Amino acid sequence: QVQVVQSGGGLVQPGGSLRLSCTSSGFTLDHYAVGWFRQAPGKSREGVACISHSGEDTYYTDSVKGRFTISRDNAKNTVYLQMNSLKPEDTAVYYCGADHPPTVQKMCVYVMPYDYWGQGSQVTVSS
């Protein structure tokens, strides 16, 4: 079955850390740019961090710069989002998406119906 599978997420206190993982079955991610997106209740989906297929290019939305790190290990067919110094406003359902965008910046800024989406992971930052 062709699908993207996420893991990680959960409940964490403000200032804490979480790591999300994104892998695939039925195909490999190494030829795809991958992005992490989030959607809070009542809001549209926004791009958080995106990475090129090689890992050489990354893009972060301003609100997470210096706190979140996107990385990939193509040998393990996995893309990660390390989230540090989490804030309550980071609370959302996080999705990974895979496609062939013109640039990783455009992938994150213009959220499109990409080829593949993960199932979503709830991240809740609360004391």
Jmol script that loads the backbone (N, CA, C; Angstrom):
load data "model"
ATOM      1  N   GLN A   1       0.842  -1.190   0.000  1.00  0.00           N
ATOM      2  CA  GLN A   1       0.000   0.000   0.000  1.00  0.00           C
ATOM      3  C   GLN A   1       0.881   1.244   0.000  1.00  0.00           C
ATOM      4  N   VAL A   2       0.565   2.187  -0.882  1.00  0.00           N
ATOM      5  CA  VAL A   2       1.331   3.420  -0.986  1.00  0.00           C
ATOM      6  C   VAL A   2       0.805   4.418   0.041  1.00  0.00           C
ATOM      7  N   GLN A   3       1.640   4.778   0.986  1.00  0.00           N
ATOM      8  CA  GLN A   3       1.198   5.731   2.005  1.00  0.00           C
ATOM      9  C   GLN A   3       2.376   6.357   2.709  1.00  0.00           C
ATOM     10  N   VAL A   4       2.090   7.489   3.337  1.00  0.00           N
ATOM     11  CA  VAL A   4       3.048   8.175   4.191  1.00  0.00           C
ATOM     12  C   VAL A   4       2.589   7.984   5.625  1.00  0.00           C
ATOM     13  N   VAL A   5       3.503   7.595   6.480  1.00  0.00           N
ATOM     14  CA  VAL A   5       3.161   7.265   7.864  1.00  0.00           C
ATOM     15  C   VAL A   5       3.954   8.151   8.814  1.00  0.00           C
ATOM     16  N   GLN A   6       3.245   8.787   9.731  1.00  0.00           N
ATOM     17  CA  GLN A   6       3.869   9.652  10.725  1.00  0.00           C
ATOM     18  C   GLN A   6       3.919   8.967  12.081  1.00  0.00           C
ATOM     19  N   SER A   7       4.854   9.400  12.907  1.00  0.00           N
ATOM     20  CA  SER A   7       4.906   8.977  14.300  1.00  0.00           C
ATOM     21  C   SER A   7       5.429  10.141  15.124  1.00  0.00           C
ATOM     22  N   GLY A   8       5.183  10.043  16.424  1.00  0.00           N
ATOM     23  CA  GLY A   8       5.578  11.116  17.326  1.00  0.00           C
ATOM     24  C   GLY A   8       4.385  11.979  17.674  1.00  0.00           C
ATOM     25  N   GLY A   9       4.655  13.081  18.329  1.00  0.00           N
ATOM     26  CA  GLY A   9       3.598  13.965  18.780  1.00  0.00           C
ATOM     27  C   GLY A   9       3.202  13.638  20.205  1.00  0.00           C
ATOM     28  N   GLY A  10       2.220  14.378  20.708  1.00  0.00           N
ATOM     29  CA  GLY A  10       1.745  14.151  22.070  1.00  0.00           C
ATOM     30  C   GLY A  10       1.591  15.435  22.830  1.00  0.00           C
ATOM     31  N   LEU A  11       1.566  15.300  24.156  1.00  0.00           N
ATOM     32  CA  LEU A  11       1.373  16.438  25.062  1.00  0.00           C
ATOM     33  C   LEU A  11       2.704  16.793  25.717  1.00  0.00           C
ATOM     34  N   VAL A  12       3.039  18.065  25.706  1.00  0.00           N
ATOM     35  CA  VAL A  12       4.296  18.515  26.299  1.00  0.00           C
ATOM     36  C   VAL A  12       4.065  19.874  26.953  1.00  0.00           C
ATOM     37  N   GLN A  13       4.835  20.151  27.983  1.00  0.00           N
ATOM     38  CA  GLN A  13       4.728  21.443  28.651  1.00  0.00           C
ATOM     39  C   GLN A  13       5.454  22.519  27.842  1.00  0.00           C
ATOM     40  N   PRO A  14       5.059  23.773  28.007  1.00  0.00           N
ATOM     41  CA  PRO A  14       5.795  24.856  27.336  1.00  0.00           C
ATOM     42  C   PRO A  14       7.276  24.787  27.653  1.00  0.00           C
ATOM     43  N   GLY A  15       8.089  24.994  26.614  1.00  0.00           N
ATOM     44  CA  GLY A  15       9.529  24.889  26.760  1.00  0.00           C
ATOM     45  C   GLY A  15      10.071  23.499  26.484  1.00  0.00           C
ATOM     46  N   GLY A  16       9.190  22.534  26.360  1.00  0.00           N
ATOM     47  CA  GLY A  16       9.611  21.160  26.125  1.00  0.00           C
ATOM     48  C   GLY A  16       9.926  20.875  24.669  1.00  0.00           C
ATOM     49  N   SER A  17      10.233  19.605  24.399  1.00  0.00           N
ATOM     50  CA  SER A  17      10.631  19.182  23.061  1.00  0.00           C
ATOM     51  C   SER A  17       9.856  17.947  22.624  1.00  0.00           C
ATOM     52  N   LEU A  18       9.689  17.834  21.334  1.00  0.00           N
ATOM     53  CA  LEU A  18       9.097  16.650  20.711  1.00  0.00           C
ATOM     54  C   LEU A  18       9.776  16.429  19.363  1.00  0.00           C
ATOM     55  N   ARG A  19       9.729  15.186  18.890  1.00  0.00           N
ATOM     56  CA  ARG A  19      10.227  14.891  17.548  1.00  0.00           C
ATOM     57  C   ARG A  19       9.169  14.131  16.777  1.00  0.00           C
ATOM     58  N   LEU A  20       8.910  14.610  15.573  1.00  0.00           N
ATOM     59  CA  LEU A  20       8.011  13.925  14.663  1.00  0.00           C
ATOM     60  C   LEU A  20       8.829  13.211  13.589  1.00  0.00           C
ATOM     61  N   SER A  21       8.321  12.064  13.144  1.00  0.00           N
ATOM     62  CA  SER A  21       8.973  11.300  12.085  1.00  0.00           C
ATOM     63  C   SER A  21       7.978  11.027  10.967  1.00  0.00           C
ATOM     64  N   CYS A  22       8.497  10.974   9.755  1.00  0.00           N
ATOM     65  CA  CYS A  22       7.662  10.739   8.571  1.00  0.00           C
ATOM     66  C   CYS A  22       8.385   9.730   7.693  1.00  0.00           C
ATOM     67  N   THR A  23       7.737   8.624   7.405  1.00  0.00           N
ATOM     68  CA  THR A  23       8.312   7.629   6.522  1.00  0.00           C
ATOM     69  C   THR A  23       7.255   7.199   5.514  1.00  0.00           C
ATOM     70  N   SER A  24       7.588   6.270   4.668  1.00  0.00           N
ATOM     71  CA  SER A  24       6.650   5.880   3.626  1.00  0.00           C
ATOM     72  C   SER A  24       6.667   4.369   3.411  1.00  0.00           C
ATOM     73  N   SER A  25       5.605   3.880   2.798  1.00  0.00           N
ATOM     74  CA  SER A  25       5.559   2.488   2.360  1.00  0.00           C
ATOM     75  C   SER A  25       5.020   2.469   0.938  1.00  0.00           C
ATOM     76  N   GLY A  26       5.496   1.517   0.159  1.00  0.00           N
ATOM     77  CA  GLY A  26       5.057   1.423  -1.230  1.00  0.00           C
ATOM     78  C   GLY A  26       5.847   2.299  -2.177  1.00  0.00           C
ATOM     79  N   PHE A  27       6.626   3.209  -1.656  1.00  0.00           N
ATOM     80  CA  PHE A  27       7.516   4.058  -2.431  1.00  0.00           C
ATOM     81  C   PHE A  27       8.538   4.647  -1.463  1.00  0.00           C
ATOM     82  N   THR A  28       9.577   5.274  -1.985  1.00  0.00           N
ATOM     83  CA  THR A  28      10.590   5.866  -1.113  1.00  0.00           C
ATOM     84  C   THR A  28      10.551   7.388  -1.232  1.00  0.00           C
ATOM     85  N   LEU A  29      10.910   8.034  -0.143  1.00  0.00           N
ATOM     86  CA  LEU A  29      10.859   9.486  -0.068  1.00  0.00           C
ATOM     87  C   LEU A  29      12.079  10.183  -0.662  1.00  0.00           C
ATOM     88  N   ASP A  30      13.108   9.435  -1.022  1.00  0.00           N
ATOM     89  CA  ASP A  30      14.377  10.066  -1.368  1.00  0.00           C
ATOM     90  C   ASP A  30      14.335  10.907  -2.644  1.00  0.00           C
ATOM     91  N   HIS A  31      13.313  10.737  -3.468  1.00  0.00           N
ATOM     92  CA  HIS A  31      13.185  11.567  -4.667  1.00  0.00           C
ATOM     93  C   HIS A  31      12.181  12.700  -4.486  1.00  0.00           C
ATOM     94  N   TYR A  32      11.696  12.880  -3.255  1.00  0.00           N
ATOM     95  CA  TYR A  32      10.661  13.873  -2.990  1.00  0.00           C
ATOM     96  C   TYR A  32      11.144  14.931  -2.008  1.00  0.00           C
ATOM     97  N   ALA A  33      10.744  16.162  -2.256  1.00  0.00           N
ATOM     98  CA  ALA A  33      10.823  17.156  -1.197  1.00  0.00           C
ATOM     99  C   ALA A  33       9.740  16.819  -0.183  1.00  0.00           C
ATOM    100  N   VAL A  34      10.025  17.087   1.069  1.00  0.00           N
ATOM    101  CA  VAL A  34       9.076  16.777   2.140  1.00  0.00           C
ATOM    102  C   VAL A  34       8.893  18.016   3.004  1.00  0.00           C
ATOM    103  N   GLY A  35       7.679  18.265   3.363  1.00  0.00           N
ATOM    104  CA  GLY A  35       7.387  19.394   4.234  1.00  0.00           C
ATOM    105  C   GLY A  35       6.574  18.967   5.441  1.00  0.00           C
ATOM    106  N   TRP A  36       6.730  19.727   6.509  1.00  0.00           N
ATOM    107  CA  TRP A  36       5.873  19.583   7.688  1.00  0.00           C
ATOM    108  C   TRP A  36       4.916  20.770   7.710  1.00  0.00           C
ATOM    109  N   PHE A  37       3.656  20.481   7.886  1.00  0.00           N
ATOM    110  CA  PHE A  37       2.610  21.475   7.890  1.00  0.00           C
ATOM    111  C   PHE A  37       1.791  21.297   9.166  1.00  0.00           C
ATOM    112  N   ARG A  38       1.094  22.341   9.571  1.00  0.00           N
ATOM    113  CA  ARG A  38       0.256  22.206  10.753  1.00  0.00           C
ATOM    114  C   ARG A  38      -1.056  22.939  10.550  1.00  0.00           C
ATOM    115  N   GLN A  39      -2.054  22.451  11.267  1.00  0.00           N
ATOM    116  CA  GLN A  39      -3.376  23.065  11.192  1.00  0.00           C
ATOM    117  C   GLN A  39      -3.972  23.111  12.582  1.00  0.00           C
ATOM    118  N   ALA A  40      -4.185  24.326  13.067  1.00  0.00           N
ATOM    119  CA  ALA A  40      -4.817  24.534  14.362  1.00  0.00           C
ATOM    120  C   ALA A  40      -6.327  24.660  14.141  1.00  0.00           C
ATOM    121  N   PRO A  41      -7.117  24.414  15.191  1.00  0.00           N
ATOM    122  CA  PRO A  41      -8.578  24.511  15.050  1.00  0.00           C
ATOM    123  C   PRO A  41      -9.002  25.872  14.523  1.00  0.00           C
ATOM    124  N   GLY A  42      -9.824  25.865  13.483  1.00  0.00           N
ATOM    125  CA  GLY A  42     -10.340  27.111  12.931  1.00  0.00           C
ATOM    126  C   GLY A  42      -9.380  27.854  12.040  1.00  0.00           C
ATOM    127  N   LYS A  43      -8.213  27.263  11.794  1.00  0.00           N
ATOM    128  CA  LYS A  43      -7.219  27.931  10.947  1.00  0.00           C
ATOM    129  C   LYS A  43      -6.889  27.079   9.732  1.00  0.00           C
ATOM    130  N   SER A  44      -6.344  27.710   8.710  1.00  0.00           N
ATOM    131  CA  SER A  44      -5.941  26.966   7.528  1.00  0.00           C
ATOM    132  C   SER A  44      -4.599  26.292   7.760  1.00  0.00           C
ATOM    133  N   ARG A  45      -4.307  25.318   6.939  1.00  0.00           N
ATOM    134  CA  ARG A  45      -3.041  24.598   7.072  1.00  0.00           C
ATOM    135  C   ARG A  45      -1.895  25.507   6.645  1.00  0.00           C
ATOM    136  N   GLU A  46      -0.817  25.500   7.425  1.00  0.00           N
ATOM    137  CA  GLU A  46       0.337  26.331   7.112  1.00  0.00           C
ATOM    138  C   GLU A  46       1.613  25.499   7.046  1.00  0.00           C
ATOM    139  N   GLY A  47       2.533  25.927   6.194  1.00  0.00           N
ATOM    140  CA  GLY A  47       3.815  25.254   6.111  1.00  0.00           C
ATOM    141  C   GLY A  47       4.707  25.658   7.269  1.00  0.00           C
ATOM    142  N   VAL A  48       5.346  24.692   7.883  1.00  0.00           N
ATOM    143  CA  VAL A  48       6.220  24.926   9.032  1.00  0.00           C
ATOM    144  C   VAL A  48       7.683  24.826   8.619  1.00  0.00           C
ATOM    145  N   ALA A  49       8.048  23.728   7.986  1.00  0.00           N
ATOM    146  CA  ALA A  49       9.430  23.508   7.558  1.00  0.00           C
ATOM    147  C   ALA A  49       9.413  22.557   6.373  1.00  0.00           C
ATOM    148  N   CYS A  50      10.271  22.828   5.403  1.00  0.00           N
ATOM    149  CA  CYS A  50      10.339  21.993   4.205  1.00  0.00           C
ATOM    150  C   CYS A  50      11.795  21.704   3.860  1.00  0.00           C
ATOM    151  N   ILE A  51      12.027  20.542   3.252  1.00  0.00           N
ATOM    152  CA  ILE A  51      13.381  20.119   2.947  1.00  0.00           C
ATOM    153  C   ILE A  51      13.420  19.495   1.554  1.00  0.00           C
ATOM    154  N   SER A  52      14.486  19.782   0.821  1.00  0.00           N
ATOM    155  CA  SER A  52      14.627  19.224  -0.524  1.00  0.00           C
ATOM    156  C   SER A  52      14.917  17.730  -0.465  1.00  0.00           C
ATOM    157  N   HIS A  53      14.849  17.060  -1.608  1.00  0.00           N
ATOM    158  CA  HIS A  53      15.025  15.611  -1.625  1.00  0.00           C
ATOM    159  C   HIS A  53      16.421  15.209  -1.148  1.00  0.00           C
ATOM    160  N   SER A  54      17.415  16.079  -1.424  1.00  0.00           N
ATOM    161  CA  SER A  54      18.787  15.776  -1.018  1.00  0.00           C
ATOM    162  C   SER A  54      19.076  16.219   0.412  1.00  0.00           C
ATOM    163  N   GLY A  55      18.240  17.098   0.938  1.00  0.00           N
ATOM    164  CA  GLY A  55      18.497  17.657   2.272  1.00  0.00           C
ATOM    165  C   GLY A  55      19.327  18.922   2.244  1.00  0.00           C
ATOM    166  N   GLU A  56      19.751  19.345   1.062  1.00  0.00           N
ATOM    167  CA  GLU A  56      20.627  20.516   0.975  1.00  0.00           C
ATOM    168  C   GLU A  56      19.883  21.826   1.218  1.00  0.00           C
ATOM    169  N   ASP A  57      18.634  21.856   0.840  1.00  0.00           N
ATOM    170  CA  ASP A  57      17.852  23.091   0.983  1.00  0.00           C
ATOM    171  C   ASP A  57      16.745  22.904   2.017  1.00  0.00           C
ATOM    172  N   THR A  58      16.628  23.880   2.888  1.00  0.00           N
ATOM    173  CA  THR A  58      15.549  23.866   3.884  1.00  0.00           C
ATOM    174  C   THR A  58      14.895  25.246   3.943  1.00  0.00           C
ATOM    175  N   TYR A  59      13.687  25.254   4.426  1.00  0.00           N
ATOM    176  CA  TYR A  59      12.950  26.503   4.622  1.00  0.00           C
ATOM    177  C   TYR A  59      12.138  26.377   5.899  1.00  0.00           C
ATOM    178  N   TYR A  60      12.095  27.471   6.667  1.00  0.00           N
ATOM    179  CA  TYR A  60      11.310  27.505   7.904  1.00  0.00           C
ATOM    180  C   TYR A  60      10.419  28.737   7.898  1.00  0.00           C
ATOM    181  N   THR A  61       9.215  28.583   8.377  1.00  0.00           N
ATOM    182  CA  THR A  61       8.394  29.750   8.585  1.00  0.00           C
ATOM    183  C   THR A  61       8.975  30.538   9.760  1.00  0.00           C
ATOM    184  N   ASP A  62       8.762  31.841   9.765  1.00  0.00           N
ATOM    185  CA  ASP A  62       9.427  32.703  10.743  1.00  0.00           C
ATOM    186  C   ASP A  62       9.158  32.306  12.189  1.00  0.00           C
ATOM    187  N   SER A  63       7.955  31.864  12.468  1.00  0.00           N
ATOM    188  CA  SER A  63       7.577  31.603  13.859  1.00  0.00           C
ATOM    189  C   SER A  63       8.312  30.422  14.483  1.00  0.00           C
ATOM    190  N   VAL A  64       8.963  29.584  13.676  1.00  0.00           N
ATOM    191  CA  VAL A  64       9.651  28.416  14.242  1.00  0.00           C
ATOM    192  C   VAL A  64      11.168  28.469  14.055  1.00  0.00           C
ATOM    193  N   LYS A  65      11.653  29.491  13.372  1.00  0.00           N
ATOM    194  CA  LYS A  65      13.095  29.590  13.142  1.00  0.00           C
ATOM    195  C   LYS A  65      13.852  29.621  14.457  1.00  0.00           C
ATOM    196  N   GLY A  66      14.918  28.831  14.546  1.00  0.00           N
ATOM    197  CA  GLY A  66      15.724  28.756  15.757  1.00  0.00           C
ATOM    198  C   GLY A  66      15.189  27.783  16.784  1.00  0.00           C
ATOM    199  N   ARG A  67      13.967  27.277  16.578  1.00  0.00           N
ATOM    200  CA  ARG A  67      13.368  26.322  17.528  1.00  0.00           C
ATOM    201  C   ARG A  67      13.148  24.947  16.900  1.00  0.00           C
ATOM    202  N   PHE A  68      12.767  24.926  15.633  1.00  0.00           N
ATOM    203  CA  PHE A  68      12.486  23.663  14.945  1.00  0.00           C
ATOM    204  C   PHE A  68      13.611  23.354  13.953  1.00  0.00           C
ATOM    205  N   THR A  69      13.870  22.062  13.774  1.00  0.00           N
ATOM    206  CA  THR A  69      14.858  21.631  12.791  1.00  0.00           C
ATOM    207  C   THR A  69      14.289  20.481  11.974  1.00  0.00           C
ATOM    208  N   ILE A  70      14.290  20.648  10.655  1.00  0.00           N
ATOM    209  CA  ILE A  70      13.873  19.568   9.766  1.00  0.00           C
ATOM    210  C   ILE A  70      15.127  18.886   9.237  1.00  0.00           C
ATOM    211  N   SER A  71      15.082  17.575   9.158  1.00  0.00           N
ATOM    212  CA  SER A  71      16.228  16.818   8.644  1.00  0.00           C
ATOM    213  C   SER A  71      15.703  15.540   8.000  1.00  0.00           C
ATOM    214  N   ARG A  72      16.566  14.889   7.265  1.00  0.00           N
ATOM    215  CA  ARG A  72      16.161  13.633   6.641  1.00  0.00           C
ATOM    216  C   ARG A  72      17.337  12.673   6.613  1.00  0.00           C
ATOM    217  N   ASP A  73      16.999  11.390   6.679  1.00  0.00           N
ATOM    218  CA  ASP A  73      17.968  10.313   6.539  1.00  0.00           C
ATOM    219  C   ASP A  73      17.420   9.417   5.433  1.00  0.00           C
ATOM    220  N   ASN A  74      17.891   9.626   4.233  1.00  0.00           N
ATOM    221  CA  ASN A  74      17.345   8.875   3.097  1.00  0.00           C
ATOM    222  C   ASN A  74      17.681   7.385   3.182  1.00  0.00           C
ATOM    223  N   ALA A  75      18.754   7.046   3.864  1.00  0.00           N
ATOM    224  CA  ALA A  75      19.070   5.631   4.042  1.00  0.00           C
ATOM    225  C   ALA A  75      17.999   4.938   4.890  1.00  0.00           C
ATOM    226  N   LYS A  76      17.375   5.715   5.787  1.00  0.00           N
ATOM    227  CA  LYS A  76      16.310   5.175   6.634  1.00  0.00           C
ATOM    228  C   LYS A  76      14.924   5.543   6.099  1.00  0.00           C
ATOM    229  N   ASN A  77      14.907   6.249   4.960  1.00  0.00           N
ATOM    230  CA  ASN A  77      13.632   6.649   4.357  1.00  0.00           C
ATOM    231  C   ASN A  77      12.765   7.425   5.348  1.00  0.00           C
ATOM    232  N   THR A  78      13.376   8.350   6.066  1.00  0.00           N
ATOM    233  CA  THR A  78      12.669   9.054   7.131  1.00  0.00           C
ATOM    234  C   THR A  78      13.034  10.535   7.126  1.00  0.00           C
ATOM    235  N   VAL A  79      12.028  11.356   7.373  1.00  0.00           N
ATOM    236  CA  VAL A  79      12.202  12.788   7.558  1.00  0.00           C
ATOM    237  C   VAL A  79      11.749  13.125   8.975  1.00  0.00           C
ATOM    238  N   TYR A  80      12.509  13.988   9.632  1.00  0.00           N
ATOM    239  CA  TYR A  80      12.242  14.322  11.034  1.00  0.00           C
ATOM    240  C   TYR A  80      11.918  15.808  11.187  1.00  0.00           C
ATOM    241  N   LEU A  81      11.168  16.104  12.221  1.00  0.00           N
ATOM    242  CA  LEU A  81      10.982  17.478  12.660  1.00  0.00           C
ATOM    243  C   LEU A  81      11.257  17.501  14.159  1.00  0.00           C
ATOM    244  N   GLN A  82      12.396  18.068  14.518  1.00  0.00           N
ATOM    245  CA  GLN A  82      12.741  18.238  15.925  1.00  0.00           C
ATOM    246  C   GLN A  82      12.200  19.579  16.379  1.00  0.00           C
ATOM    247  N   MET A  83      11.364  19.552  17.402  1.00  0.00           N
ATOM    248  CA  MET A  83      10.717  20.766  17.892  1.00  0.00           C
ATOM    249  C   MET A  83      11.174  21.038  19.312  1.00  0.00           C
ATOM    250  N   ASN A  84      11.880  22.133  19.506  1.00  0.00           N
ATOM    251  CA  ASN A  84      12.366  22.537  20.828  1.00  0.00           C
ATOM    252  C   ASN A  84      11.702  23.835  21.256  1.00  0.00           C
ATOM    253  N   SER A  85      11.817  24.138  22.529  1.00  0.00           N
ATOM    254  CA  SER A  85      11.250  25.380  23.085  1.00  0.00           C
ATOM    255  C   SER A  85       9.811  25.577  22.637  1.00  0.00           C
ATOM    256  N   LEU A  86       9.032  24.542  22.771  1.00  0.00           N
ATOM    257  CA  LEU A  86       7.661  24.582  22.279  1.00  0.00           C
ATOM    258  C   LEU A  86       6.815  25.586  23.056  1.00  0.00           C
ATOM    259  N   LYS A  87       5.893  26.207  22.329  1.00  0.00           N
ATOM    260  CA  LYS A  87       5.009  27.219  22.883  1.00  0.00           C
ATOM    261  C   LYS A  87       3.557  26.763  22.712  1.00  0.00           C
ATOM    262  N   PRO A  88       2.657  27.281  23.518  1.00  0.00           N
ATOM    263  CA  PRO A  88       1.237  26.906  23.364  1.00  0.00           C
ATOM    264  C   PRO A  88       0.712  27.163  21.951  1.00  0.00           C
ATOM    265  N   GLU A  89       1.223  28.195  21.303  1.00  0.00           N
ATOM    266  CA  GLU A  89       0.746  28.499  19.951  1.00  0.00           C
ATOM    267  C   GLU A  89       1.242  27.506  18.903  1.00  0.00           C
ATOM    268  N   ASP A  90       2.105  26.590  19.289  1.00  0.00           N
ATOM    269  CA  ASP A  90       2.518  25.513  18.384  1.00  0.00           C
ATOM    270  C   ASP A  90       1.513  24.367  18.379  1.00  0.00           C
ATOM    271  N   THR A  91       0.530  24.424  19.255  1.00  0.00           N
ATOM    272  CA  THR A  91      -0.487  23.378  19.328  1.00  0.00           C
ATOM    273  C   THR A  91      -1.253  23.284  18.014  1.00  0.00           C
ATOM    274  N   ALA A  92      -1.281  22.094  17.428  1.00  0.00           N
ATOM    275  CA  ALA A  92      -1.935  21.873  16.143  1.00  0.00           C
ATOM    276  C   ALA A  92      -1.816  20.400  15.776  1.00  0.00           C
ATOM    277  N   VAL A  93      -2.511  20.029  14.708  1.00  0.00           N
ATOM    278  CA  VAL A  93      -2.265  18.737  14.089  1.00  0.00           C
ATOM    279  C   VAL A  93      -1.196  18.958  13.020  1.00  0.00           C
ATOM    280  N   TYR A  94      -0.147  18.167  13.095  1.00  0.00           N
ATOM    281  CA  TYR A  94       0.975  18.294  12.176  1.00  0.00           C
ATOM    282  C   TYR A  94       0.896  17.196  11.112  1.00  0.00           C
ATOM    283  N   TYR A  95       1.163  17.600   9.866  1.00  0.00           N
ATOM    284  CA  TYR A  95       1.131  16.671   8.742  1.00  0.00           C
ATOM    285  C   TYR A  95       2.446  16.753   7.975  1.00  0.00           C
ATOM    286  N   CYS A  96       2.902  15.627   7.476  1.00  0.00           N
ATOM    287  CA  CYS A  96       4.007  15.683   6.516  1.00  0.00           C
ATOM    288  C   CYS A  96       3.431  15.456   5.125  1.00  0.00           C
ATOM    289  N   GLY A  97       4.019  16.155   4.183  1.00  0.00           N
ATOM    290  CA  GLY A  97       3.589  16.054   2.796  1.00  0.00           C
ATOM    291  C   GLY A  97       4.794  15.865   1.900  1.00  0.00           C
ATOM    292  N   ALA A  98       4.613  15.158   0.798  1.00  0.00           N
ATOM    293  CA  ALA A  98       5.712  14.885  -0.129  1.00  0.00           C
ATOM    294  C   ALA A  98       5.282  15.207  -1.563  1.00  0.00           C
ATOM    295  N   ASP A  99       6.183  15.844  -2.291  1.00  0.00           N
ATOM    296  CA  ASP A  99       5.873  16.201  -3.674  1.00  0.00           C
ATOM    297  C   ASP A  99       7.150  16.664  -4.370  1.00  0.00           C
ATOM    298  N   HIS A 100       6.988  17.211  -5.577  1.00  0.00           N
ATOM    299  CA  HIS A 100       8.108  17.768  -6.334  1.00  0.00           C
ATOM    300  C   HIS A 100       7.847  19.244  -6.606  1.00  0.00           C
ATOM    301  N   PRO A 101       8.024  20.100  -5.602  1.00  0.00           N
ATOM    302  CA  PRO A 101       7.741  21.521  -5.779  1.00  0.00           C
ATOM    303  C   PRO A 101       8.873  22.221  -6.528  1.00  0.00           C
ATOM    304  N   PRO A 102       8.645  23.408  -7.077  1.00  0.00           N
ATOM    305  CA  PRO A 102       9.725  24.166  -7.726  1.00  0.00           C
ATOM    306  C   PRO A 102      10.853  24.497  -6.754  1.00  0.00           C
ATOM    307  N   THR A 103      10.490  24.899  -5.535  1.00  0.00           N
ATOM    308  CA  THR A 103      11.465  25.167  -4.478  1.00  0.00           C
ATOM    309  C   THR A 103      10.846  24.759  -3.146  1.00  0.00           C
ATOM    310  N   VAL A 104      11.678  24.540  -2.151  1.00  0.00           N
ATOM    311  CA  VAL A 104      11.130  24.183  -0.840  1.00  0.00           C
ATOM    312  C   VAL A 104      10.421  25.385  -0.215  1.00  0.00           C
ATOM    313  N   GLN A 105      10.874  26.598  -0.545  1.00  0.00           N
ATOM    314  CA  GLN A 105      10.186  27.769  -0.036  1.00  0.00           C
ATOM    315  C   GLN A 105       8.755  27.801  -0.547  1.00  0.00           C
ATOM    316  N   LYS A 106       8.573  27.569  -1.846  1.00  0.00           N
ATOM    317  CA  LYS A 106       7.225  27.578  -2.392  1.00  0.00           C
ATOM    318  C   LYS A 106       6.386  26.443  -1.832  1.00  0.00           C
ATOM    319  N   MET A 107       7.022  25.321  -1.543  1.00  0.00           N
ATOM    320  CA  MET A 107       6.279  24.195  -0.970  1.00  0.00           C
ATOM    321  C   MET A 107       5.665  24.586   0.373  1.00  0.00           C
ATOM    322  N   CYS A 108       6.446  25.316   1.173  1.00  0.00           N
ATOM    323  CA  CYS A 108       5.969  25.700   2.490  1.00  0.00           C
ATOM    324  C   CYS A 108       5.005  26.892   2.451  1.00  0.00           C
ATOM    325  N   VAL A 109       5.310  27.855   1.582  1.00  0.00           N
ATOM    326  CA  VAL A 109       4.518  29.087   1.567  1.00  0.00           C
ATOM    327  C   VAL A 109       3.160  28.873   0.896  1.00  0.00           C
ATOM    328  N   TYR A 110       3.156  28.116  -0.193  1.00  0.00           N
ATOM    329  CA  TYR A 110       1.909  27.884  -0.938  1.00  0.00           C
ATOM    330  C   TYR A 110       1.488  26.438  -0.730  1.00  0.00           C
ATOM    331  N   VAL A 111       0.693  26.190   0.275  1.00  0.00           N
ATOM    332  CA  VAL A 111       0.284  24.829   0.605  1.00  0.00           C
ATOM    333  C   VAL A 111      -0.700  24.334  -0.451  1.00  0.00           C
ATOM    334  N   MET A 112      -0.309  23.302  -1.156  1.00  0.00           N
ATOM    335  CA  MET A 112      -1.093  22.784  -2.262  1.00  0.00           C
ATOM    336  C   MET A 112      -1.559  21.365  -1.934  1.00  0.00           C
ATOM    337  N   PRO A 113      -2.440  20.794  -2.736  1.00  0.00           N
ATOM    338  CA  PRO A 113      -2.808  19.381  -2.547  1.00  0.00           C
ATOM    339  C   PRO A 113      -1.690  18.481  -3.049  1.00  0.00           C
ATOM    340  N   TYR A 114      -0.669  18.295  -2.231  1.00  0.00           N
ATOM    341  CA  TYR A 114       0.511  17.545  -2.625  1.00  0.00           C
ATOM    342  C   TYR A 114       0.192  16.079  -2.867  1.00  0.00           C
ATOM    343  N   ASP A 115       1.125  15.405  -3.523  1.00  0.00           N
ATOM    344  CA  ASP A 115       0.893  14.017  -3.930  1.00  0.00           C
ATOM    345  C   ASP A 115       0.582  13.108  -2.755  1.00  0.00           C
ATOM    346  N   TYR A 116       1.330  13.275  -1.681  1.00  0.00           N
ATOM    347  CA  TYR A 116       1.211  12.374  -0.537  1.00  0.00           C
ATOM    348  C   TYR A 116       1.111  13.167   0.762  1.00  0.00           C
ATOM    349  N   TRP A 117       0.245  12.697   1.653  1.00  0.00           N
ATOM    350  CA  TRP A 117       0.088  13.291   2.974  1.00  0.00           C
ATOM    351  C   TRP A 117       0.087  12.198   4.028  1.00  0.00           C
ATOM    352  N   GLY A 118       0.699  12.500   5.176  1.00  0.00           N
ATOM    353  CA  GLY A 118       0.601  11.607   6.310  1.00  0.00           C
ATOM    354  C   GLY A 118      -0.745  11.733   6.980  1.00  0.00           C
ATOM    355  N   GLN A 119      -0.933  10.906   8.005  1.00  0.00           N
ATOM    356  CA  GLN A 119      -2.247  10.825   8.648  1.00  0.00           C
ATOM    357  C   GLN A 119      -2.486  11.917   9.671  1.00  0.00           C
ATOM    358  N   GLY A 120      -1.447  12.661  10.028  1.00  0.00           N
ATOM    359  CA  GLY A 120      -1.581  13.729  11.020  1.00  0.00           C
ATOM    360  C   GLY A 120      -1.166  13.270  12.402  1.00  0.00           C
ATOM    361  N   SER A 121      -0.531  14.177  13.137  1.00  0.00           N
ATOM    362  CA  SER A 121      -0.098  13.907  14.513  1.00  0.00           C
ATOM    363  C   SER A 121      -0.476  15.092  15.390  1.00  0.00           C
ATOM    364  N   GLN A 122      -1.171  14.824  16.473  1.00  0.00           N
ATOM    365  CA  GLN A 122      -1.562  15.914  17.380  1.00  0.00           C
ATOM    366  C   GLN A 122      -0.368  16.315  18.237  1.00  0.00           C
ATOM    367  N   VAL A 123      -0.091  17.601  18.263  1.00  0.00           N
ATOM    368  CA  VAL A 123       0.905  18.170  19.167  1.00  0.00           C
ATOM    369  C   VAL A 123       0.183  19.186  20.045  1.00  0.00           C
ATOM    370  N   THR A 124       0.225  18.960  21.336  1.00  0.00           N
ATOM    371  CA  THR A 124      -0.427  19.856  22.296  1.00  0.00           C
ATOM    372  C   THR A 124       0.609  20.372  23.282  1.00  0.00           C
ATOM    373  N   VAL A 125       0.724  21.682  23.354  1.00  0.00           N
ATOM    374  CA  VAL A 125       1.673  22.313  24.270  1.00  0.00           C
ATOM    375  C   VAL A 125       0.860  23.032  25.337  1.00  0.00           C
ATOM    376  N   SER A 126       0.903  22.500  26.530  1.00  0.00           N
ATOM    377  CA  SER A 126       0.070  23.033  27.601  1.00  0.00           C
ATOM    378  C   SER A 126       0.664  22.666  28.947  1.00  0.00           C
ATOM    379  N   SER A 127       0.477  23.560  29.917  1.00  0.00           N
ATOM    380  CA  SER A 127       0.912  23.248  31.277  1.00  0.00           C
ATOM    381  C   SER A 127      -0.233  22.633  32.080  1.00  0.00           C
TER     382      SER A 127
END
end "model"
wireframe off; spacefill off
backbone 0.3
color backbone group
